[in-house]
Amino acid sequence: MRVYTIMSKNARAFRTTVGMSLERFDFLVRDVEKAYPEAERKRLDRPGRRRYTGVSKFVIEI
């Protein structure tokens, strides 16, 4: 989030780089943070999965 911290200080540069306003981006991030845990659980618990949940050490932290 270091880039976010730097870019959020200049709203015009943020909009040019990201393609949306800082307020809209923050709103989108809040929605994703709410929906992500359930989506990740569904992804890991899907039928036909070859590996057991927790076998890999790869974890995406939000």
C-alpha positions in Angstrom: 0.0 0.0 0.0 3.0 2.3 -0.1 2.2 3.4 -3.7 -1.4 4.1 -2.5 -0.1 6.3 0.3 2.0 8.3 -2.1 -0.5 8.5 -4.9 -3.4 9.4 -2.6 -1.8 12.7 -1.7 -2.3 13.9 -5.3 -5.9 13.3 -6.4 -5.3 14.3 -10.0 -2.3 12.0 -10.4 -4.2 9.2 -8.7 -7.2 9.6 -11.1 -4.9 9.7 -14.1 -3.0 6.6 -13.1 -5.9 4.5 -11.7 -8.7 5.8 -13.9 -11.1 6.6 -11.0 -11.4 9.1 -8.2 -9.8 8.4 -4.9 -13.2 8.3 -3.2 -14.5 5.7 -5.6 -11.4 3.6 -5.3 -11.7 3.6 -1.5 -15.4 2.6 -1.8 -14.3 -0.3 -4.1 -11.6 -1.4 -1.7 -14.1 -1.5 1.2 -16.5 -3.7 -0.9 -13.7 -6.1 -1.9 -12.5 -6.4 1.7 -16.0 -7.4 2.8 -16.5 -9.9 0.0 -13.0 -11.4 -0.2 -13.0 -13.8 2.8 -16.2 -15.6 1.6 -14.9 -15.8 -2.0 -11.6 -17.2 -0.9 -13.3 -19.8 1.3 -15.5 -20.8 -1.6 -12.5 -21.0 -3.9 -10.6 -23.2 -1.4 -13.6 -25.5 -0.6 -14.7 -26.1 -4.2 -15.4 -29.7 -5.3 -12.7 -31.4 -7.2 -9.9 -29.5 -5.6 -6.6 -31.5 -5.7 -5.0 -30.1 -2.6 -6.3 -29.8 0.9 -6.9 -26.4 2.3 -3.8 -25.1 4.1 -1.2 -27.3 2.2 0.3 -24.3 0.5 2.0 -21.5 2.5 0.8 -18.9 -0.1 -1.7 -16.6 1.5 -3.0 -13.3 0.2 -3.3 -10.8 3.1 -5.8 -7.9 2.7 
